[in-house]
Amino acid sequence: MTGTSKISIALHTALLLLFLGLPLVFLSGLGFPTDWGTFFSQKHYWIFIGLFLSLFYFHTYFLVPRLLFRQDYLLYGVILLILLVGIILYKPFDQLFKMAMPPMNQLIPPGEGFPGFPDRTVMPKPRENKFDIFSVFLFLVIILVGVALMQIERIKQARLEAEKSKSERIRAELSSLKAQIHPHFLFNTLNNIYSLAVSQSSNTPDAIMRLSNIMRYHTDEVQQEFVGLEQELNCIRDYISLQELRLGGKTTLIFEVEGEPGSLRIAPLLLLPFIENVFKYGVSSHEPSSLNIKVKVEGNQVSLFTENRKFQSADPPEREGVGFRNTAERLRHLYPGRHQLNILETNVQYSLYLTIQL
């Protein structure tokens, strides 16, 4: 049984107890000698309880959602008017009031008479009410409470649907972002292999095999919402090994992984785009460069530090940083308040420090 179901049962139980005890409390307040046994044996008591309970549920769970919330105000008003007239004519509380009155010839010890008549030996004749104000008041309370309860339920349902819609939208956005990362990465890597093939490098077959490993990871694992951190690091290792094949003697690469991933899991392709940018913007065929990539796993936190010199990318301006922007957006959706991305950029140097609480 869910928490919501338990709350609902508790509310309806409290409502039933309220209706059962309300007549006793009210009549007792008027000074009538009342007890549960007497009332349970009287048909007017159960008519009173059944009438107002039925009215509450009929109005709250039928009239309000099917007529009022569908803006069928005329029919809703007509039905309420008919119900109110029925209550006024039947006078359910007056019936209960008469039932509670002792017989007229019942003797009452001195000092224990009806309130206002302590020394009378007989009960006063009950006053004939032409209008049952208590029943009408209870009717109006039931109507207002029913509308309020269903309005609260309506707002609650709207919030749940909004949250569900938001969740589905974010999931669709993340899928779209991952889909954008794949072709971007593949495009850059195929360009690298093409360069090796043109130069008839003996490293071309090895590069193709490493690309195959990476794409297998993309195809089989990336479709999952989360993957093992070790798998993500293996993909990074394959990518860096693939990039090393095209690096010349003017580029120095430092790549370190510290700590044990263990059973930690991470959203796929969160670290790779940042590392891809290191090779994309930090390597030059004419000038010396140094690339620094460090991954550290500590507890349930993974950190990434990258540092590289800045060179002009060969990509058109509108394509620059596509993977970076998409990944930053994914981080915002997947790890809100659980990640920190700091970037220090100058005209010649670029440093990035990312921490994620997994």
Secondary structure, DSSP 8 states (H G I E B T S, - for coil): --HHHHHHHHHHHHHHHHHHHHHHHHHHHTT----HHHHHT-HHHHHHHHHHHHHHHHIIIIIIIIIITTT-HHHHHHHHHHHHHHHHHH-HHHHHHHHHS--TT-B--TT-SSTT-TT-SB-------SS-HHHHHHHHHHHHHHHHHHHHHHHHHHHHHHHHHHHHHHHHHHHHHHHHHHHHHHHHHHHHHHHHHHTT-TTHHHHHHHHHHHHHHHHHTTTSS-EEHHHHHHHHHHHHHHHHTT--TTEEEEEEEES--TT-EE-TTSSHHHHHHHHHHS--SSS-EEEEEEEEEETTEEEEEEEEE----SS-GGGTTHHHHHHHHHHHHHSTTSEEEEEEE-SSEEEEEEEEE-
